[in-house]
Amino acid sequence: MEPVSADGGPLRIGSHTFASRLIVGTGKYADYEMMREALAISATECITVAVRRERLIDAEGKNLLDYIDTDRYTILPNTAGCFAADDAVRVARLGREILSQMGNPGADWVKLEVLGDAKTLLPDPVATLEATEKLVAEGFQVLVYTSDDPVVARRLKEAGATSVMPAGSPIGSGQGVLNPNAIRICLEYLKDGDPDYPVIVDAGVGTASDVTVAMELGADGVLLNTGIAHARDPMRMARAMCLATESGRLAYLAGRIPKKLYATASSPTQGTIAAAQ
């Protein structure tokens, strides 16, 4: 019997290909040593890095990039902390410059975040669409963070986004996938006629079951940060998130049984002693 593939093949996002379907952030850890160990345990191959200088260098003057093995990970620069389209575009250009100097293959892409306000950290749909159009025109492969609004998701794909990344719930909230039906519709709209288009659930993951839910809905991958970094034991949680990604993907490919109102016998009724009598 052939061995069962846990993921049904690699994750392809634009020109990048990964065996792991888990993308992990590099922020919010107690220190860079903990971050480095958690990333390794998660088995991720793609990590996000906020490229503003104040986010790269800590209070002790340590540079986050010194703790990242660029032979092991592809860096996905992100525009975290941007609240205007033009600001996000400038930060994306900065990330491309930094990674080009490092020789990292992530220099040609960006995770785009354009937030509406500092309280909710919800995306600004108008500014996000504007920034997507500008960055696509400059040759970026844009992975765009958005809400779970299917219409907005479709507009972003039409604007040329390499991947649309609907939020499961607000950034860092740990609430998991609050509206699975909205995610299902996003998947339907984004994959209509284009089944290989990569859709990544981004934000709000609190524990392994949240990852499994996202993957069982049919998402191609999950991006998370706080769920590992702020767990009581980040190393154990990193391993749990890795396994949840694999099991959720495998369950999606296997196909769950339909939900029914009433019981269905799991044992055959034919050939039993009772039937024989």
C-alpha positions in Angstrom: 0.0 0.0 0.0 1.3 3.4 -1.0 2.1 5.8 1.9 -0.4 8.5 2.5 0.8 12.1 1.8 -0.2 14.4 4.6 -0.7 17.4 2.5 -1.5 16.2 -1.0 1.5 18.0 -2.5 3.5 21.2 -2.0 2.1 24.6 -1.3 2.7 26.9 -4.3 2.4 30.7 -3.9 3.5 32.5 -7.1 7.1 31.4 -7.8 7.6 29.9 -4.4 7.0 26.3 -3.4 7.0 24.8 0.1 6.5 21.4 1.7 5.0 22.9 4.8 1.7 24.7 4.7 2.3 26.6 7.9 3.7 30.2 7.7 4.9 31.6 11.0 5.6 35.1 12.1 8.8 36.3 14.0 7.3 38.8 16.4 6.2 38.9 20.0 8.6 36.2 21.3 10.3 36.7 24.7 13.6 36.8 23.0 15.2 35.9 19.6 16.6 32.6 20.9 13.1 31.4 21.7 11.9 32.5 18.3 14.6 30.6 16.6 13.8 27.4 18.4 10.0 27.7 17.9 10.5 28.3 14.2 12.6 25.1 13.9 10.0 23.0 15.8 7.1 24.3 13.7 8.8 22.9 10.6 7.8 26.0 8.7 9.8 26.9 5.6 8.4 30.4 5.2 8.5 33.1 7.9 7.2 36.7 8.0 9.3 39.6 9.1 8.2 43.2 9.6 10.8 45.2 7.8 10.6 48.6 9.6 13.9 49.3 11.4 12.2 49.6 14.8 10.8 46.1 14.4 14.1 44.5 13.2 16.3 45.8 16.0 15.3 45.3 19.7 16.1 47.5 22.7 19.5 45.7 23.2 20.5 46.5 19.6 20.1 42.9 18.4 19.0 42.4 14.8 16.3 39.8 14.3 17.8 38.9 11.0 21.0 37.6 12.7 18.8 34.9 14.3 17.3 33.6 11.1 18.9 30.9 9.0 18.3 32.2 5.5 19.4 28.9 4.0 16.5 27.2 5.8 13.7 29.8 5.5 12.3 32.0 2.8 11.5 35.4 4.3 8.2 37.0 3.6 8.5 40.7 4.4 5.4 42.3 5.7 4.1 45.8 6.0 2.8 45.4 9.6 2.0 48.7 11.2 1.0 50.6 8.1 -2.2 52.6 8.0 -2.0 54.2 4.6 -1.5 52.7 1.1 1.5 54.9 0.3 3.2 54.0 3.6 2.7 50.3 2.9 4.2 50.6 -0.6 7.3 52.4 0.8 7.7 49.6 3.4 7.3 46.9 0.7 10.1 48.6 -1.3 12.3 48.7 1.8 11.8 45.0 2.3 12.7 44.2 -1.3 15.9 46.2 -0.9 16.9 44.5 2.4 16.3 41.0 1.1 17.9 41.7 -2.2 21.1 42.6 -0.4 20.8 39.4 1.6 20.3 37.3 -1.5 17.1 35.9 0.0 14.5 34.6 -2.6 11.8 36.4 -0.8 12.9 39.7 -2.3 10.2 39.6 -5.0 7.2 39.3 -2.7 5.4 40.9 0.2 2.7 40.3 2.7 0.6 43.4 2.4 -1.2 44.8 5.5 -2.9 48.2 5.4 -4.9 48.6 8.6 -7.9 50.8 9.3 -7.2 51.7 13.0 -5.0 50.8 15.9 -7.8 49.4 18.1 -9.3 46.7 15.9 -6.3 46.2 13.5 -8.9 45.4 10.9 -7.8 45.9 7.3 -8.8 49.1 5.4 -10.4 47.6 2.3 -10.0 50.7 0.1 -6.4 51.4 1.0 -5.6 47.7 0.8 -6.9 47.5 -2.8 -5.0 50.7 -3.7 -1.8 49.4 -2.4 -2.3 46.0 -4.1 -2.7 47.7 -7.4 0.4 49.8 -7.0 2.6 46.9 -5.8 1.4 44.6 -8.6 2.3 47.3 -11.1 5.8 47.4 -9.6 6.3 43.6 -10.1 5.7 42.4 -6.6 4.0 39.1 -5.8 1.4 40.4 -3.3 0.0 38.2 -0.5 -2.7 40.4 0.8 -4.2 40.4 4.3 -7.9 41.2 4.2 -11.2 40.6 6.0 -13.4 37.6 5.4 -15.6 39.6 3.0 -15.8 37.4 -0.1 -16.5 40.4 -2.4 -13.4 42.3 -1.2 -11.4 39.1 -1.6 -12.5 38.7 -5.2 -11.7 42.3 -5.9 -8.1 41.8 -4.6 -7.6 38.8 -6.7 -8.8 40.7 -9.8 -6.3 43.4 -8.9 -3.5 40.9 -9.3 -2.9 39.6 -5.8 -0.8 36.4 -5.9 -2.6 35.2 -2.8 -5.6 36.5 -0.8 -5.3 35.9 3.0 -8.7 36.3 4.7 -8.6 36.7 8.5 -10.0 34.1 10.7 -10.6 36.7 13.4 -8.8 40.0 14.5 -5.0 40.0 14.7 -3.7 38.4 17.9 -7.2 37.8 19.3 -6.9 34.0 19.6 -10.6 33.6 18.6 -9.9 31.2 15.8 -12.2 31.1 12.7 -15.2 33.1 13.8 -17.2 32.9 10.5 -16.4 29.6 8.7 -19.2 30.2 6.2 -17.5 33.5 5.1 -14.2 31.6 4.6 -16.0 29.0 2.6 -17.5 31.6 0.3 -14.1 33.3 0.0 -12.6 30.0 -1.1 -15.5 29.4 -3.6 -15.0 32.9 -5.1 -11.2 32.8 -5.2 -10.9 29.3 -6.6 -13.8 29.5 -9.1 -12.1 28.4 -12.4 -8.7 28.5 -10.7 -8.6 25.7 -8.1 -4.9 26.1 -7.5 -5.1 29.7 -6.5 -3.5 29.8 -3.0 -5.8 31.0 -0.1 -4.1 31.4 3.3 -6.1 32.0 6.5 -4.3 34.7 8.3 -4.8 36.1 11.9 -6.7 35.1 15.0 -5.4 31.6 15.5 -5.2 30.7 19.2 -4.5 27.0 19.3 -4.1 23.9 17.2 -7.8 23.2 16.7 -8.2 26.6 15.0 -5.6 25.7 12.5 -7.3 22.3 11.8 -10.6 24.1 11.3 -9.1 26.5 8.7 -7.4 23.6 6.9 -10.5 21.4 6.9 -12.4 24.3 5.3 -10.1 24.0 2.3 -7.5 26.7 3.0 -4.2 26.1 1.4 -2.3 27.2 4.4 -2.4 29.1 7.7 -0.3 32.1 8.8 0.1 32.7 12.5 2.3 34.3 15.1 0.8 35.1 18.5 -0.7 31.7 19.0 2.8 30.3 19.3 4.8 33.2 20.6 2.4 33.9 23.5 1.5 30.3 24.4 2.5 29.2 27.9 4.9 26.8 26.2 5.8 28.1 22.8 7.8 25.0 21.8 5.0 22.6 22.5 2.5 24.9 20.7 4.8 25.2 17.7 4.8 21.4 17.4 1.0 21.3 17.9 0.5 23.9 15.1 2.7 21.8 12.8 0.7 18.7 13.4 -2.6 20.5 13.1 -1.7 21.9 9.7 -0.9 18.4 8.5 -4.0 16.7 10.0 -6.4 19.4 8.9 -5.1 19.2 5.3 -5.3 15.4 5.3 -8.8 15.5 6.7 -9.9 18.0 4.0 -8.5 15.8 1.2 -10.1 12.7 2.8 -13.5 14.3 2.9 -15.6 14.2 6.0 -18.9 12.2 6.2 -22.1 14.2 5.9 -23.7 15.5 9.1 -27.0 13.8 9.9 -29.8 14.5 12.3 -30.2 10.9 13.4 -27.9 8.0 14.2 -26.6 5.6 11.6 -25.5 2.2 12.7 -21.7 1.7 12.3 -22.0 -2.1 12.4 -23.7 -4.1 9.7 -27.1 -5.5 10.5 -26.9 -8.3 8.0 -25.5 -11.6 9.1 -25.7 -10.9 12.8 -27.1 -13.4 15.3 -30.2 -11.3 15.7 -30.8 -11.2 12.0 -30.4 -14.9 11.8 -33.1 -15.5 14.4 
